[in-house]
Each structure stands twice: as C-alpha cells, then as structure tokens.
Amino acid sequence: MAKTVVQEFTKGLWAEIPPFRLVLGLCPTLAMTKAVENGVGMGIAVTFVLVCSNVIISLLRNVIPKQVRIACFIVVIATFVTVVELVMQAFTYPLFLKLGIFIPLIVVNCILLGRAEAFAAKNGVIASFADGLGIGIGFTLALGTLATFREVLGNGTFYNIPVFGPSFKPFSFLVNAPGAFVCLGLMLCIMNMVGKK
Amino acid sequence: MREMLKLLVTVAVFSTFSGGLLAAVRIGTRDRIEYQKVKFVKGPTIKQILKGCSNDPLVDRFKILDGKNERNFYVGEFDGKRDVVAFESFGKGFGGDIGIMVAINLENDKIVGVGVTTHSESPGLGARAKTDPTFVTQFKGLPIKKEPFKVKADGGQIDALSGATVTSRGVCKTVSAATETYKRLKAQILKNLKS
C-alpha cells in the first residue's frame, strides 16, 4: 500500500492535478488565468504555501488534538499566506497589485485544507513534502495551461509579448469571465476523454 | 476539564507562534514594501515632475511630522544644488480624493512641476488631469504668492479642462493647499536638506 515518494510527487502532476481532476481551487483558476504572468504567479504562491503548510502540519500531526485540528491547520496556512503576501509586496509589487484579493484568499482555497486534512495529517514529513510540491506544481501547470490558451487567443500575446501579427483580431470573449468558464469546461472535457480507458 | 484545557493551550500556542513569525516578517519587509509602494505608485509622477534631476528622488527622501501626519519629501538635485522638494497633498475632486505631487524650488519659491498621483475622476473628462500634460504644466514656473491658484472662470490664471471644471478647481485648490503647507514647513525642510 505504501507509495514511494516519487509516486506521491507525480500523482499531483497528472492523476490528481487539482483543478482538472480533483476539481478543487476553481476560484483562482477562473479568476487568475487572464494572463500567463498572473496564472503562474498565483501557482507559485500556492505551491510555496502548500509545501510549507504540509511540512509543518505533518511534523505536528501527533501534537495537534483531533478536536481542534481544523483551527490549527487554518492558523498554519494563514500564517504562510500572510508571509507570501508580505514578501510579494516587498519584491514583486506590480504582480501583487494584479493578484490583489486572491492572495489572501489562498487561505480558504480547498486544495490547502484538503491536502492538510487528507494527506499531511496522516503521513510522514518527506511524503507530505513530495505531495505538497507535486500538487502545487500541478496547480501551477494547470493555471499556466489555461492562461496560455486564454491569453494567446483572447489577447494575442504570450507573457505580454505579441505572438500574432498586427492583423490578428483577438477573441476578447476568452479573457472575460464567461470565457473562463468555457475554457475550464473544455479543459475538463478533454481531460475526461483522455483519462477514459 | 483537563481535555478542554489541552485544546485551549494548543490553539493558543499555535496562534502565538504564528503571530510572532508574522511580526518578524513584517518588520523585516517593512522598509522594502514602503520603497516599492513609493516606486510604483508615486514614482512615475515624481520622475515626471523632477525631470532632469541628477539624483534619485525616491532614495533621497525625508520625513517631516506635520501635526499628526508624517509627510514624505522627495529631493531633486539640479546643477549640483539640492534645492527642489516634491511632496504629495490630497484634495477633493469630482469623484473622490485627488493626490497631487507638487515640486517647489526653495531658492526662488517657484513651482517646478505638478503631477497627479492618484484619483478617481471620470475617464476622458477629469482623468485628463493626469493624462493630459498641458493642464498641469500650466503651474510650472508660477511663483507662490499670497492668493491661491484659481481657474480662469473664477478669476484666476489656470485654464480649466473643458468638461471637468470641478476637477480643475480641485487641482487648483490642492496645489494652493500644498503651497500653504510648504510655507508652514519651509524652515524644517531647509534644515533637513542641509543635514
């Protein structure tokens, strides 16, 4: 039954890639994939918080009493989110302005509490680290893919660099809110078709 | 009872640790965050009105306590002389508060430049106070006199933005208020510049 560390890591990249397979963490997935820069920035922030909180919670899993575990998990997650928020303000201020309210909202992201409750609270430190890193990178990849699709077709740019000639007319529908839902729906559809055996 | 106490203590210890950690991070990043805010929010306006200065006004700044408020002053060096200061003042516009950066030459008490930092004016009308440079450059070189700046319709010397009289009046009022602040604090500014 015991999986290897490598398996814990790689499951987050495909088999349990958060927004597409677990269908968790959809709020930032929808809102922050207008541009690749935002999507990847959000993904990295979530990965950092996920790895840190997974490690700490796994270390303390025998100390935390069952009745107050959720409160303790949230305190740990909220602390790291605030750290990320301050560090982003100090070093990448323009990105901080773009992500805005969605940085503090990482606290209530289901992926984080989900991994803490379902994995870190029951497994060792190394496995939890691998799990956090895998899920985090999977989340970043998912946001990156969706953002690439939306930014390239919806705005005609990739990472703010124009990819098509000046004659290209962007499908601005895709960078608006309804476009986010359509893109996510199509992506889920593709993932389900590929995954079916 | 013992069980309850244990739960309480655990949560309290967790919260204390996280509070301590956050305080440490906050203190560690405070100066950098302040610099970043200055750079990205006020930086472009300061650079614009202190064009041609030979130093970095964002680094060369000092604070003066004015009543209860702390004011930031940005120093501009021209021809080897540190005699221009820029500072921000706030006034009422049409859609809310307008933040205006005013640069004044201490030697001859003339306005070096005026620029809008933050505003919530109507796009295409009042927002031109920030985007259309011909409006704010009217203040350039005006001496600070006793009477406040006014738009021409009110018997002053500033051409109002067409369709945005309230904004134009707001800007004039704010610039006038800034000159009042300057007069009040001039002695302190000079002292800070020398040190």
Interface residues (C-beta under 8 A of the other chain):
Chain A: V63 I64 P65 Q67 V68 A71 C72 V75 V76 A78 T79 T82 V83 L86 V87 Q89 A90 F91 Y93 P94 L97
Chain B: K6 L7 T10 V11 F14 S15 S18 L21 L22 V25 R26 T29 R32 I33 Q36 K37 K39 F40
